[in-house]
């Protein structure tokens, strides 16, 4: 799948996914959260030069599920607690989550890919 990316202006950019234009803000956060799809994740990750692994998908799904159930972003401490149980101490920590999401950690890059709004304080 190839994504075309262009910037209609400095505040927005468009990622083309499956023949549809998906509008994002200048940092890559979806403007219409309903436009999220797994193909959007693949296209956005490709744009960010991030090779998705099963671990990325687990984090993305956790962020989406957390947001769907609670209506708020998942705090990193909740992610760490969850993934420490799932992956053990070696990978279930903030440093590892930031390593696999190198462009802002799970709260920025993870939220961006999961189709969740910017972290609080960054709007």
Short mmCIF file of the C-alpha atoms (twelve columns), coordinates in Angstrom:
data_MODEL
# 
_entry.id   MODEL 
# 
loop_
_atom_site.group_PDB 
_atom_site.id 
_atom_site.type_symbol 
_atom_site.label_atom_id 
_atom_site.label_alt_id 
_atom_site.label_comp_id 
_atom_site.label_asym_id 
_atom_site.label_seq_id 
_atom_site.Cartn_x 
_atom_site.Cartn_y 
_atom_site.Cartn_z 
_atom_site.pdbx_PDB_model_num 
ATOM 1   C CA . UNK A 1   0.000   0.000  0.000  1 
ATOM 2   C CA . UNK A 2   1.323   3.396  -0.916 1 
ATOM 3   C CA . UNK A 3   0.308   6.555  0.838  1 
ATOM 4   C CA . UNK A 4   0.524   9.927  -0.814 1 
ATOM 5   C CA . UNK A 5   1.155   12.819 1.491  1 
ATOM 6   C CA . UNK A 6   0.797   16.488 0.804  1 
ATOM 7   C CA . UNK A 7   0.192   19.632 2.798  1 
ATOM 8   C CA . UNK A 8   -2.759  21.815 1.738  1 
ATOM 9   C CA . UNK A 9   -1.448  24.407 4.208  1 
ATOM 10  C CA . UNK A 10  0.940   24.490 7.150  1 
ATOM 11  C CA . UNK A 11  -1.722  23.546 9.696  1 
ATOM 12  C CA . UNK A 12  -2.954  20.395 7.956  1 
ATOM 13  C CA . UNK A 13  -1.709  17.537 5.871  1 
ATOM 14  C CA . UNK A 14  -3.445  14.825 3.931  1 
ATOM 15  C CA . UNK A 15  -2.556  11.161 3.878  1 
ATOM 16  C CA . UNK A 16  -4.111  9.200  1.061  1 
ATOM 17  C CA . UNK A 17  -5.277  5.793  2.232  1 
ATOM 18  C CA . UNK A 18  -7.116  3.343  -0.003 1 
ATOM 19  C CA . UNK A 19  -7.964  6.123  -2.448 1 
ATOM 20  C CA . UNK A 20  -9.397  8.374  0.280  1 
ATOM 21  C CA . UNK A 21  -7.857  11.582 1.560  1 
ATOM 22  C CA . UNK A 22  -7.470  11.563 5.343  1 
ATOM 23  C CA . UNK A 23  -7.011  15.020 6.868  1 
ATOM 24  C CA . UNK A 24  -4.589  15.418 9.765  1 
ATOM 25  C CA . UNK A 25  -3.239  18.387 11.636 1 
ATOM 26  C CA . UNK A 26  0.306   19.531 10.939 1 
ATOM 27  C CA . UNK A 27  1.694   16.998 13.422 1 
ATOM 28  C CA . UNK A 28  -0.176  14.046 11.937 1 
ATOM 29  C CA . UNK A 29  -3.062  13.701 14.412 1 
ATOM 30  C CA . UNK A 30  -6.370  12.801 12.756 1 
ATOM 31  C CA . UNK A 31  -8.847  15.649 12.549 1 
ATOM 32  C CA . UNK A 32  -11.753 13.208 12.146 1 
ATOM 33  C CA . UNK A 33  -11.232 10.342 14.584 1 
ATOM 34  C CA . UNK A 34  -13.777 8.262  12.656 1 
ATOM 35  C CA . UNK A 35  -11.370 8.227  9.687  1 
ATOM 36  C CA . UNK A 36  -9.068  5.851  11.594 1 
ATOM 37  C CA . UNK A 37  -8.405  2.425  10.105 1 
ATOM 38  C CA . UNK A 38  -5.630  -0.130 10.262 1 
ATOM 39  C CA . UNK A 39  -4.615  0.952  6.757  1 
ATOM 40  C CA . UNK A 40  -4.348  4.519  8.062  1 
ATOM 41  C CA . UNK A 41  -1.955  3.216  10.733 1 
ATOM 42  C CA . UNK A 42  0.158   1.501  8.095  1 
ATOM 43  C CA . UNK A 43  0.253   4.617  5.903  1 
ATOM 44  C CA . UNK A 44  1.035   6.971  8.805  1 
ATOM 45  C CA . UNK A 45  3.707   4.621  10.196 1 
ATOM 46  C CA . UNK A 46  5.262   4.414  6.741  1 
ATOM 47  C CA . UNK A 47  5.321   8.217  6.583  1 
ATOM 48  C CA . UNK A 48  7.025   8.285  9.995  1 
ATOM 49  C CA . UNK A 49  9.466   5.575  8.863  1 
ATOM 50  C CA . UNK A 50  8.280   3.249  11.608 1 
ATOM 51  C CA . UNK A 51  8.254   -0.453 10.833 1 
ATOM 52  C CA . UNK A 52  5.243   -1.849 12.676 1 
ATOM 53  C CA . UNK A 53  5.700   -4.964 14.790 1 
ATOM 54  C CA . UNK A 54  3.210   -7.015 16.772 1 
ATOM 55  C CA . UNK A 55  4.228   -4.986 19.833 1 
ATOM 56  C CA . UNK A 56  3.321   -1.719 18.088 1 
ATOM 57  C CA . UNK A 57  -0.080  -3.137 17.211 1 
ATOM 58  C CA . UNK A 58  -0.618  -4.282 20.814 1 
ATOM 59  C CA . UNK A 59  0.120   -0.777 22.087 1 
ATOM 60  C CA . UNK A 60  -2.045  0.860  19.406 1 
ATOM 61  C CA . UNK A 61  -4.961  -1.441 20.247 1 
ATOM 62  C CA . UNK A 62  -4.474  -0.828 23.968 1 
ATOM 63  C CA . UNK A 63  -4.574  2.953  23.403 1 
ATOM 64  C CA . UNK A 64  -7.722  2.666  21.269 1 
ATOM 65  C CA . UNK A 65  -9.485  0.328  23.701 1 
ATOM 66  C CA . UNK A 66  -8.563  2.496  26.664 1 
ATOM 67  C CA . UNK A 67  -9.884  5.594  24.898 1 
ATOM 68  C CA . UNK A 68  -13.067 3.819  23.756 1 
ATOM 69  C CA . UNK A 69  -13.802 2.544  27.272 1 
ATOM 70  C CA . UNK A 70  -12.892 5.651  29.268 1 
ATOM 71  C CA . UNK A 71  -13.125 8.526  26.803 1 
ATOM 72  C CA . UNK A 72  -9.636  9.752  27.749 1 
ATOM 73  C CA . UNK A 73  -6.067  9.085  26.703 1 
ATOM 74  C CA . UNK A 74  -4.212  6.243  28.343 1 
ATOM 75  C CA . UNK A 75  -1.611  7.566  30.791 1 
ATOM 76  C CA . UNK A 76  1.854   6.086  30.312 1 
ATOM 77  C CA . UNK A 77  1.719   4.627  33.834 1 
ATOM 78  C CA . UNK A 78  -1.382  2.609  32.841 1 
ATOM 79  C CA . UNK A 79  0.369   1.440  29.684 1 
ATOM 80  C CA . UNK A 80  3.434   0.416  31.680 1 
ATOM 81  C CA . UNK A 81  1.304   -1.451 34.223 1 
ATOM 82  C CA . UNK A 82  -0.568  -3.299 31.464 1 
ATOM 83  C CA . UNK A 83  2.495   -4.171 29.386 1 
ATOM 84  C CA . UNK A 84  4.584   -5.157 32.410 1 
ATOM 85  C CA . UNK A 85  1.962   -7.875 33.008 1 
ATOM 86  C CA . UNK A 86  1.798   -8.780 29.305 1 
ATOM 87  C CA . UNK A 87  5.506   -8.598 28.388 1 
ATOM 88  C CA . UNK A 88  7.403   -8.776 31.685 1 
ATOM 89  C CA . UNK A 89  9.749   -6.260 33.300 1 
ATOM 90  C CA . UNK A 90  12.273  -6.156 30.441 1 
ATOM 91  C CA . UNK A 91  9.795   -4.686 27.939 1 
ATOM 92  C CA . UNK A 92  6.966   -3.521 30.185 1 
ATOM 93  C CA . UNK A 93  8.506   -0.176 31.053 1 
ATOM 94  C CA . UNK A 94  8.435   3.417  29.888 1 
ATOM 95  C CA . UNK A 95  11.919  3.296  28.350 1 
ATOM 96  C CA . UNK A 96  10.988  0.373  26.095 1 
ATOM 97  C CA . UNK A 97  7.702   1.969  25.037 1 
ATOM 98  C CA . UNK A 98  9.601   5.135  24.120 1 
ATOM 99  C CA . UNK A 99  12.176  3.072  22.234 1 
ATOM 100 C CA . UNK A 100 9.563   1.402  20.009 1 
ATOM 101 C CA . UNK A 101 7.763   4.744  19.481 1 
ATOM 102 C CA . UNK A 102 10.820  6.971  18.957 1 
ATOM 103 C CA . UNK A 103 8.901   10.048 17.782 1 
ATOM 104 C CA . UNK A 104 7.394   11.162 21.068 1 
ATOM 105 C CA . UNK A 105 6.817   7.856  22.802 1 
ATOM 106 C CA . UNK A 106 3.502   6.072  23.185 1 
ATOM 107 C CA . UNK A 107 1.629   9.218  24.210 1 
ATOM 108 C CA . UNK A 108 2.527   11.160 21.082 1 
ATOM 109 C CA . UNK A 109 3.427   8.741  18.326 1 
ATOM 110 C CA . UNK A 110 1.273   5.971  19.788 1 
ATOM 111 C CA . UNK A 111 -1.749  8.257  20.110 1 
ATOM 112 C CA . UNK A 112 -1.171  9.624  16.615 1 
ATOM 113 C CA . UNK A 113 -1.179  6.149  15.093 1 
ATOM 114 C CA . UNK A 114 -4.066  4.995  17.288 1 
ATOM 115 C CA . UNK A 115 -6.195  7.898  16.092 1 
ATOM 116 C CA . UNK A 116 -6.427  9.529  19.509 1 
ATOM 117 C CA . UNK A 117 -6.100  13.283 20.085 1 
ATOM 118 C CA . UNK A 118 -2.888  15.000 21.131 1 
ATOM 119 C CA . UNK A 119 -1.809  14.546 24.733 1 
ATOM 120 C CA . UNK A 120 -3.244  17.124 27.118 1 
ATOM 121 C CA . UNK A 121 -1.396  20.401 27.189 1 
ATOM 122 C CA . UNK A 122 -0.397  20.159 23.528 1 
ATOM 123 C CA . UNK A 123 -3.598  21.344 21.855 1 
# 
